[in-house]
């Protein structure tokens, strides 16, 4: 299930096609403006984690975040649960930014620092997943909203209103990502409701 959410499973199989056309071409140097900007942003981000000086480890926040996502944004979801998650996650994320403790420094390999960055990413992804699940008022695939099921307990899809890809633009605030809907059009395969009977 991890591969469905965080991309660590999918990325190695997809990135090579993007990089292949760049073979045997000059590599940008580290003084390229894009490199300088990316390096500065990364250093600022990691120094931010190191300088919090709080009392709780990234693992503690990872467990607390995981419990909220597991309880309210797992395979089965409800409007009430998603709203509860969206009320709890920003407060926990704020606590993460104020009470994070990262040992060591940023000058060598530091697994605690790496974990802090990953947990920060998971917070942002978790908030987005909850927002998207709340917006999607249907049951489909790995997204089962308890309010949207047939009398027999099967997933009740709403292809009329949700036959699109939800793509979000980053705004700098994980609770305010901007939704873009990309309509799906089927030419060969057609929509059909899956049945487990």
Backbone bond lengths (Angstrom), bond angles and torsions (degrees), N, CA, C in turn:
res aa  C-N    CA-C-N  psi(-1)  N-CA   C-N-CA  omega(-1)  CA-C   N-CA-C  phi
1 X - - - 1.455 - - 1.529 111.37 -
2 X 1.331 116.86 -24.12 1.461 118.77 -179.30 1.525 110.87 -58.07
3 X 1.333 116.16 -39.53 1.454 120.03 -177.77 1.514 113.38 -63.18
4 X 1.329 117.29 -24.03 1.454 120.47 179.24 1.520 111.47 -71.29
5 X 1.318 116.52 -26.39 1.455 119.15 -171.70 1.520 114.62 -105.25
6 X 1.324 118.01 -45.93 1.463 116.56 -166.71 1.519 116.22 -106.25
7 X 1.317 118.96 -4.92 1.453 120.21 173.30 1.512 116.38 82.31
8 X 1.337 118.62 -8.47 1.463 119.40 -179.96 1.528 111.07 -63.66
9 X 1.316 117.00 -26.21 1.459 122.48 -179.42 1.529 110.86 -80.35
10 X 1.316 117.51 -38.46 1.458 122.94 -173.57 1.527 112.56 -85.26
11 X 1.297 117.50 -38.79 1.463 121.70 -171.53 1.528 114.63 -53.21
12 X 1.338 120.18 -47.74 1.468 118.39 -177.69 1.529 113.86 -59.22
13 X 1.317 117.76 -26.71 1.459 121.04 -178.34 1.529 112.70 -88.33
14 X 1.303 117.52 -10.51 1.465 120.02 -176.31 1.524 113.50 -112.62
15 X 1.305 117.91 -29.80 1.468 120.66 -173.09 1.527 112.16 -70.43
16 X 1.341 117.57 -28.48 1.470 119.30 -176.65 1.525 112.01 -61.55
17 X 1.324 118.07 -35.26 1.468 120.47 178.20 1.527 111.82 -65.78
18 X 1.318 116.68 -30.83 1.466 120.60 178.18 1.525 111.42 -76.04
19 X 1.324 116.24 -33.85 1.464 120.18 -176.29 1.531 113.07 -85.97
20 X 1.325 117.72 -24.97 1.472 121.18 -175.74 1.530 113.64 -54.21
21 X 1.337 120.46 -42.88 1.472 119.30 -179.83 1.534 113.79 -64.40
22 X 1.329 117.24 -14.04 1.464 120.65 -178.05 1.526 112.88 -88.98
23 X 1.342 117.23 -4.77 1.460 120.22 179.35 1.527 110.35 -59.76
24 X 1.312 115.45 141.70 1.472 123.03 177.85 1.524 113.48 64.41
25 X 1.312 117.38 18.57 1.465 121.05 175.17 1.529 107.95 -108.89
26 X 1.324 117.56 155.59 1.472 119.39 -179.77 1.533 111.47 -59.71
27 X 1.303 114.73 139.24 1.462 121.02 179.19 1.527 108.25 -91.39
28 X 1.329 117.92 132.19 1.471 119.05 176.88 1.527 109.99 -59.34
29 X 1.300 116.56 144.91 1.461 121.27 -179.51 1.523 110.24 -83.74
30 X 1.317 115.40 167.86 1.463 120.28 -178.47 1.523 113.20 -73.07
31 X 1.323 117.76 -5.22 1.463 118.97 174.57 1.533 111.54 -96.08
32 X 1.323 116.69 4.99 1.469 121.22 175.75 1.538 108.04 -63.82
33 X 1.336 118.98 137.59 1.472 121.21 -177.35 1.535 113.79 -54.35
34 X 1.325 118.14 -37.23 1.467 120.07 -179.89 1.523 110.68 -66.45
35 X 1.334 117.02 -38.41 1.466 120.56 178.14 1.523 110.21 -66.50
36 X 1.320 116.09 -46.51 1.466 120.87 -179.42 1.526 110.20 -58.65
37 X 1.333 116.90 -43.83 1.463 120.81 179.36 1.529 110.87 -63.53
38 X 1.334 117.54 -46.99 1.463 121.23 -178.67 1.526 111.03 -63.42
39 X 1.329 116.96 -41.87 1.460 120.55 179.93 1.527 110.82 -65.26
40 X 1.320 116.88 -42.30 1.466 121.13 179.09 1.527 110.89 -62.61
41 X 1.330 116.40 -45.82 1.466 120.13 179.17 1.524 111.27 -62.12
42 X 1.333 117.38 -41.59 1.467 120.86 179.72 1.525 110.93 -65.46
43 X 1.332 116.92 -44.98 1.469 119.86 178.82 1.527 111.07 -61.59
44 X 1.328 116.32 -44.08 1.466 119.95 179.31 1.524 110.82 -61.02
45 X 1.323 115.67 -42.90 1.471 120.16 -179.49 1.527 110.54 -62.47
46 X 1.331 117.29 -49.94 1.461 120.13 -177.14 1.521 112.05 -70.35
47 X 1.320 118.20 -36.13 1.463 119.82 174.58 1.522 110.58 -63.82
48 X 1.326 116.38 -34.44 1.459 120.14 176.38 1.518 111.69 -59.41
49 X 1.335 117.13 -44.21 1.472 120.24 178.11 1.527 110.75 -63.38
50 X 1.326 116.25 -43.05 1.465 120.51 -177.76 1.522 112.26 -65.72
51 X 1.326 117.07 -31.43 1.464 121.06 -173.68 1.521 114.84 -90.10
52 X 1.328 118.55 -2.49 1.470 119.52 -179.99 1.521 110.23 -62.92
53 X 1.323 117.27 -48.12 1.468 120.48 177.51 1.509 114.16 69.77
54 X 1.321 117.25 32.42 1.460 120.67 -178.16 1.515 113.18 -83.97
55 X 1.331 115.46 -158.89 1.469 121.04 -174.20 1.524 113.95 -116.62
56 X 1.338 118.25 -8.17 1.467 119.75 -174.09 1.526 111.20 -115.92
57 X 1.325 115.11 139.87 1.466 121.36 -177.66 1.530 111.30 -78.91
58 X 1.337 116.85 161.47 1.468 119.42 173.85 1.528 111.79 -57.23
59 X 1.341 117.36 -34.85 1.470 120.49 179.02 1.526 111.41 -61.71
60 X 1.334 117.01 -39.40 1.469 119.67 179.30 1.527 109.88 -61.62
61 X 1.325 116.38 -47.26 1.467 119.93 179.69 1.524 111.12 -65.86
62 X 1.323 116.96 -35.85 1.468 120.72 178.61 1.533 110.21 -61.63
63 X 1.330 116.84 -43.71 1.474 120.67 178.26 1.527 111.60 -63.42
64 X 1.325 116.84 -45.64 1.468 120.11 -179.15 1.528 111.09 -64.30
65 X 1.313 116.88 -43.51 1.460 121.89 176.93 1.524 109.95 -61.55
66 X 1.328 116.47 -46.64 1.461 120.91 -179.69 1.510 112.82 -59.67
67 X 1.326 116.93 -38.46 1.468 120.21 179.28 1.525 110.68 -63.79
68 X 1.318 117.70 -43.45 1.471 120.82 179.31 1.524 110.31 -63.51
69 X 1.323 117.25 -47.60 1.467 120.46 -179.36 1.523 109.96 -63.65
70 X 1.314 117.99 -44.23 1.468 122.41 179.91 1.531 110.65 -59.99
71 X 1.315 116.06 -46.44 1.470 120.04 -176.09 1.523 113.17 -71.81
72 X 1.330 118.16 -35.60 1.464 119.64 -169.34 1.528 115.53 -119.18
73 X 1.321 118.00 -12.56 1.466 119.69 -178.47 1.529 110.43 -136.05
74 X 1.330 115.59 34.63 1.458 120.73 177.79 1.517 110.43 -83.29
75 X 1.315 116.40 -153.68 1.466 120.64 -178.47 1.526 111.51 -62.48
76 X 1.336 116.83 -36.38 1.467 120.48 177.05 1.521 108.05 -110.88
77 X 1.324 114.90 130.10 1.467 120.42 -175.26 1.515 109.76 -132.17
78 X 1.322 115.39 158.26 1.461 121.15 173.70 1.522 108.07 -133.77
79 X 1.312 115.63 159.62 1.462 119.42 176.78 1.522 110.00 -59.32
80 X 1.331 116.33 -45.59 1.459 120.87 -178.48 1.534 111.04 -61.09
81 X 1.334 117.09 -43.68 1.460 120.64 179.90 1.521 112.46 -65.84
82 X 1.329 116.38 -42.18 1.466 120.16 179.34 1.523 111.07 -65.06
83 X 1.327 116.56 -40.05 1.469 119.69 177.04 1.525 110.75 -64.43
84 X 1.335 116.72 -38.04 1.465 120.57 177.48 1.532 110.07 -63.98
85 X 1.332 116.18 -44.84 1.469 119.98 178.03 1.524 110.68 -59.49
86 X 1.327 116.27 -43.53 1.466 119.95 -178.85 1.525 112.47 -69.74
87 X 1.324 117.47 -17.88 1.463 119.35 174.18 1.532 110.67 -86.75
88 X 1.336 118.17 -29.53 1.463 121.55 -177.94 1.531 113.30 -86.74
89 X 1.319 117.24 -36.13 1.466 120.08 -174.27 1.530 114.24 -62.09
90 X 1.337 120.23 -46.26 1.470 118.26 179.88 1.532 112.90 -60.68
91 X 1.327 117.42 -36.77 1.465 120.22 179.15 1.530 110.57 -66.48
92 X 1.334 116.78 -42.73 1.461 120.30 178.50 1.531 110.56 -66.81
93 X 1.321 116.75 -37.73 1.471 120.93 178.28 1.531 110.23 -65.03
94 X 1.314 116.71 -39.94 1.464 120.83 176.90 1.529 110.09 -63.00
95 X 1.333 116.22 -41.12 1.465 120.57 177.56 1.535 110.12 -63.74
96 X 1.329 116.63 -39.73 1.469 121.76 176.81 1.531 110.01 -56.32
97 X 1.316 116.57 -43.27 1.465 120.31 -177.96 1.529 112.56 -72.00
98 X 1.347 117.24 -22.33 1.465 120.65 -176.72 1.523 113.68 -102.90
99 X 1.351 118.04 -24.01 1.463 120.07 -171.39 1.528 113.23 -126.47
100 X 1.309 117.86 19.72 1.463 122.00 178.96 1.525 110.19 -75.54
101 X 1.331 115.76 137.45 1.461 120.63 174.95 1.527 108.22 -119.19
102 X 1.317 116.32 118.13 1.464 121.81 175.78 1.520 107.29 -118.55
103 X 1.316 116.24 119.43 1.462 120.59 179.32 1.527 109.96 -84.01
104 X 1.314 116.46 164.09 1.459 121.38 178.25 1.515 111.65 82.05
105 X 1.338 114.95 -158.07 1.462 120.06 -179.02 1.523 109.42 -137.06
106 X 1.309 115.67 -177.87 1.455 120.71 -178.50 1.514 113.55 -103.22
107 X 1.320 117.01 16.04 1.468 120.57 -176.03 1.522 113.32 -95.28
108 X 1.318 117.61 -9.19 1.467 121.18 178.82 1.526 107.89 -146.50
109 X 1.317 116.72 -177.97 1.466 120.23 179.80 1.524 109.00 -57.42
110 X 1.316 115.89 129.05 1.462 121.40 -178.28 1.527 107.60 -142.74
111 X 1.326 116.33 98.70 1.460 120.28 -176.00 1.521 112.70 -65.58
112 X 1.318 117.55 -30.75 1.464 119.75 177.64 1.524 110.37 -67.26
113 X 1.311 116.60 -39.34 1.463 121.24 177.30 1.530 110.43 -66.21
114 X 1.331 116.66 -42.59 1.468 120.53 176.61 1.526 110.31 -59.63
115 X 1.331 116.32 -43.18 1.465 121.08 -179.09 1.527 110.33 -64.50
116 X 1.321 117.94 -38.66 1.468 120.79 178.13 1.521 110.27 -59.17
117 X 1.329 116.92 -43.62 1.460 120.47 178.23 1.514 111.92 -63.60
118 X 1.323 116.06 -41.41 1.458 119.87 -179.95 1.532 110.71 -67.28
119 X 1.327 117.49 -41.33 1.470 120.52 178.91 1.526 110.10 -64.35
120 X 1.323 117.62 -39.11 1.465 121.12 175.32 1.530 109.41 -57.97
121 X 1.332 116.58 -46.60 1.470 120.54 177.43 1.526 111.02 -59.79
122 X 1.341 116.53 -42.68 1.467 120.52 -179.49 1.530 111.35 -64.26
123 X 1.329 117.40 -36.76 1.468 119.94 175.42 1.522 109.94 -58.75
124 X 1.324 115.75 -49.40 1.459 119.97 -177.49 1.525 111.17 -64.28
125 X 1.333 116.67 -41.59 1.457 120.78 177.83 1.523 110.79 -65.76
126 X 1.317 117.48 -42.61 1.463 121.38 -179.59 1.519 112.42 -61.42
127 X 1.322 116.81 -42.82 1.464 119.85 178.19 1.522 110.51 -64.26
128 X 1.320 116.74 -40.11 1.461 120.73 178.84 1.526 111.10 -67.07
129 X 1.330 117.25 -41.99 1.468 120.19 178.26 1.531 110.92 -59.95
130 X 1.325 116.81 -42.88 1.467 120.20 179.91 1.523 111.01 -65.64
131 X 1.319 116.81 -43.65 1.477 120.08 177.98 1.514 110.84 -60.42
132 X 1.331 116.24 -45.68 1.458 120.67 -178.08 1.526 110.66 -66.22
133 X 1.320 117.67 -41.51 1.468 121.20 179.34 1.527 110.98 -65.04
134 X 1.321 117.38 -36.35 1.461 120.74 178.26 1.522 110.43 -69.05
135 X 1.313 116.81 -37.64 1.465 121.81 179.79 1.527 111.91 -67.52
136 X 1.324 117.14 -32.53 1.468 121.88 -174.91 1.529 109.23 -87.71
137 X 1.319 115.15 96.46 1.467 121.05 -176.70 1.525 110.48 -90.31
138 X 1.324 114.50 70.01 1.458 123.73 178.18 1.526 107.45 -165.78
139 X 1.320 116.03 174.84 1.460 121.64 171.09 1.514 107.48 -119.72
140 X 1.324 115.93 132.14 1.466 119.07 -177.85 1.524 109.19 -163.12
141 X 1.327 116.90 132.13 1.456 120.87 177.10 1.514 112.29 59.43
142 X 1.328 116.69 -130.04 1.463 121.42 -178.83 1.526 111.69 -81.68
143 X 1.308 117.16 7.44 1.468 122.53 -179.74 1.524 107.71 -111.54
144 X 1.323 117.23 104.07 1.460 121.14 179.78 1.519 109.24 -116.68
145 X 1.315 116.16 107.65 1.464 121.84 174.64 1.521 106.89 -91.74
146 X 1.320 117.05 119.83 1.467 121.76 -175.93 1.516 112.90 -55.59
147 X 1.328 117.20 -29.65 1.461 120.46 -178.60 1.521 112.07 -72.42
148 X 1.325 116.84 -15.01 1.463 121.12 -175.44 1.524 109.60 -120.25
149 X 1.342 114.29 82.97 1.453 121.17 177.57 1.522 109.47 -147.16
150 X 1.327 115.10 155.61 1.461 120.16 178.74 1.522 109.07 -75.48
151 X 1.326 116.02 173.05 1.468 121.06 178.32 1.528 111.00 -60.27
152 X 1.344 116.89 -27.11 1.466 121.10 179.71 1.533 112.29 -87.62
153 X 1.331 117.87 1.24 1.459 121.33 178.67 1.518 114.39 87.23
154 X 1.335 117.20 12.04 1.468 121.00 177.72 1.534 109.92 -83.85
155 X 1.322 116.02 157.49 1.465 121.56 178.29 1.521 110.37 -61.39
156 X 1.326 116.17 134.32 1.463 122.28 179.15 1.528 108.08 -108.57
157 X 1.337 114.77 103.54 1.465 120.61 -178.65 1.522 110.99 -83.14
158 X 1.327 114.54 160.32 1.461 121.88 175.01 1.526 107.21 -133.08
159 X 1.329 115.15 77.08 1.465 120.08 -176.36 1.522 112.72 -65.99
160 X 1.321 116.91 -25.02 1.465 119.73 -179.62 1.531 110.90 -64.24
161 X 1.320 116.75 -42.11 1.465 120.76 -175.44 1.525 114.83 -100.65
162 X 1.339 117.31 -14.83 1.465 118.55 -173.89 1.522 113.48 -129.11
163 X 1.303 117.27 29.75 1.467 120.87 176.41 1.533 108.26 -89.93
164 X 1.327 114.53 65.30 1.461 121.13 -178.78 1.524 110.01 -152.76
165 X 1.299 114.97 163.89 1.455 122.01 171.42 1.518 106.59 -96.22
166 X 1.310 116.75 132.41 1.462 121.05 175.54 1.524 107.73 -93.42
167 X 1.317 116.70 112.18 1.465 122.17 178.59 1.527 107.66 -117.04
168 X 1.318 116.11 131.17 1.459 120.55 -174.65 1.521 111.58 -110.92
169 X 1.329 115.75 139.93 1.465 122.22 173.48 1.524 108.49 -95.68
170 X 1.312 116.05 135.95 1.460 122.46 177.72 1.524 109.19 -73.35
171 X 1.330 116.45 130.83 1.463 121.33 179.05 1.529 111.90 -112.44
172 X 1.330 116.33 -4.04 1.459 120.32 -175.18 1.514 111.90 101.02
173 X 1.322 117.61 -15.39 1.462 123.14 178.75 1.526 107.62 -120.94
174 X 1.349 118.05 116.00 1.463 119.24 -176.75 1.528 114.27 -61.75
175 X 1.317 117.93 -19.65 1.467 120.16 178.73 1.526 111.56 -91.77
176 X 1.322 117.22 -0.36 1.468 119.53 -176.78 1.524 112.27 -130.13
177 X 1.336 116.74 32.39 1.465 119.29 176.32 1.527 108.18 -63.12
178 X 1.318 115.80 146.06 1.466 121.18 -174.29 1.528 110.31 -94.29
179 X 1.334 116.18 121.49 1.466 122.37 -176.94 1.524 111.64 -79.26
180 X 1.320 115.30 131.18 1.464 122.96 171.64 1.520 106.72 -122.24
181 X 1.313 116.72 129.84 1.463 120.48 179.37 1.522 109.11 -103.64
182 X 1.332 115.12 122.92 1.460 121.17 177.73 1.523 107.75 -107.20
183 X 1.314 116.10 108.86 1.462 122.04 -175.97 1.525 110.83 -62.09
184 X 1.332 115.52 137.70 1.460 121.33 176.31 1.518 109.25 -94.40
185 X 1.310 116.08 133.68 1.462 121.28 176.78 1.518 108.06 -124.64
186 X 1.324 116.16 131.16 1.457 121.68 -176.33 1.522 109.68 -109.63
187 X 1.323 116.29 125.36 1.457 120.89 -179.59 1.524 111.79 -106.28
188 X 1.314 117.74 -38.87 1.465 121.11 -177.17 1.520 110.72 -106.68
189 X 1.319 116.55 -59.05 1.465 120.69 176.71 1.521 108.21 -84.88
190 X 1.311 115.91 146.58 1.462 120.14 -179.42 1.523 110.03 -120.16
191 X 1.305 115.42 155.57 1.457 120.96 -179.10 1.522 110.51 -61.81
192 X 1.315 115.59 139.05 1.462 121.61 176.24 1.516 107.77 -149.56
193 X 1.297 116.52 143.37 1.458 121.30 179.26 1.520 109.37 -82.24
194 X 1.313 116.25 127.83 1.458 121.71 179.70 1.521 108.82 -77.67
195 X 1.312 115.68 141.98 1.460 120.64 178.58 1.522 109.26 -125.80
196 X 1.319 115.84 137.81 1.464 120.92 177.92 1.525 111.36 -101.24
197 X 1.328 117.29 10.46 1.466 120.78 -179.38 1.512 110.68 -73.68
